[in-house]
């Protein structure tokens, strides 16, 4: 080999290294913030998305998951964090975004759903309105995950109005705070990250959330009963900063949307068996599930939520009524 050939070969190798370095530097690295635990249904959907987008993009998009509020963003902070680009992706329960736009209160309206199957229909009816608000705030909807029905975690059955009266219960939004107040409980509106500290300090004695949420946070260390009141099924919504999305190649954009579809399909398909799995673990941990509540008690609960339901329609106007009408049509009511 001549010195000239050797020089050319070395130059080619150097160019390859430089190209390789450029390719690595151009890898898109995103952070995803979620206030909830990795083992929650939304947290698992986040993992599906992160794995799938890396696979479909050929490794050119990497998403790092920051669960349990590790980045310091509580659920109510995530919307603005994504809007401003402080974090590229955020996943949060829309119940915490009601102060941003009333449309986000939709999935947490009390006692609107007759069964779990209707949660997807309500989401489909509300999706255009969600997307409109997100677009106006430099965001796009990636995927949603449903929380199983909210019930009441406590150290006793909450199986009648007497058990609710004066109960220091964690509420999670204005709807639930108003409804619990109407039912003569003593609600304390808390972000998810504040629930365990308040339980430990005896600041609250009950929590309105799903069996799913309680399992993820190991509520059995503090509470030993879960009462099925089927309050609501709030959505967890993952959104992406639109500027970040627009900067991608067409192939990367396709990978993102296909990965988002996979995450959403996973989450909704997992819902059916999720309650069974949670209940089995809760039983193992000594938690009693209280079900089969009296009809007059359920009627009183539904009546207690009427002010919140009617107030939402009044607040959001004709758009809200159109969403409810669309949902009821989808549900065959």
Order of alpha helices (4+ residues) and beta strands (2+ residues): alpha-beta-alpha-beta-alpha-beta-alpha-beta-beta-alpha-beta-alpha-beta-alpha-beta-alpha-beta-beta-alpha-alpha-beta-alpha-alpha-alpha
